[in-house]
Amino acid sequence: MSFSSFVFVTIGIALVEALDPITYIVLFKVLATKNPIKNFIYFIIPYSGLMFLFGMVILIFGNALAQYLNQPTTDFQKWIIAGIGIVILLYGFFQYFKSSVKKKKEKVQKMKLQGSGSFITGVVLFFINLPMSVAFFGLILLILKEKLPFSEGMFIIFLFTILFTAPYVLTAIFYKKYEAKIKKLLDKIFKFLGNKFVFGTILALIGLYLIFG
């Protein structure tokens, strides 16, 4: 895969990952506080920063582990990628039978969003959403699979982080002026992507691509 193709794939994956309804619920609550800009900055820095650091850790240790085991990188990564692809595929099929998650929403309701509470909320929300970041995992695995130079791999992860954060920043900028329209638009998007069959199919396709791609 060419580097330009990686950029286009990154754009798509980042925008899909950014369409998390729970994050927007928290974001709207942050923007409704007495100091919305300050609390938004406290929230978004750890949330997006941890995403970048997590991607870098997987990228570094993924290559390091392959070298440590002294196996051909392609063979090692082939089995790892296929294994993770199977997990993602099964998780996608599991979505078809999954009911709505209430516990996650209850955790969000209990979060305090003033000052340092916004920072802690960003950290907590990152770990709550981490198991759902399967598309991001797939992107990093593709970087390893295609043997991108470390600098290019780091740039792709950085680009993902910027694009992943951009919708939240834009929402914060235009929230007060276009609050009703933004909520209406996001509700339509979430209704479509929140459908368990749509989301399950997306995961299944990612899993199949990692297994056979």
Secondary structure by P-SEA (a helix, b strand, c coil): ccaaaaaaaaaaaaaaaaccaaaaaaaaaaaacccaaaaaaaccccaaaaaaaaaaaaaaaaaaaaaaacccaaaaaaaaaaaaaaaaaaaaaaaaaccccaaaaaaaaacccccaaaaaaaaaaaaaacccaaaaaaaaaaaaaacccaaaaaaaaaaaaaaaaaaaaaaaacccccaaaaaaaaaaaaaaaacaaaaaaaaaaaaaaaacc
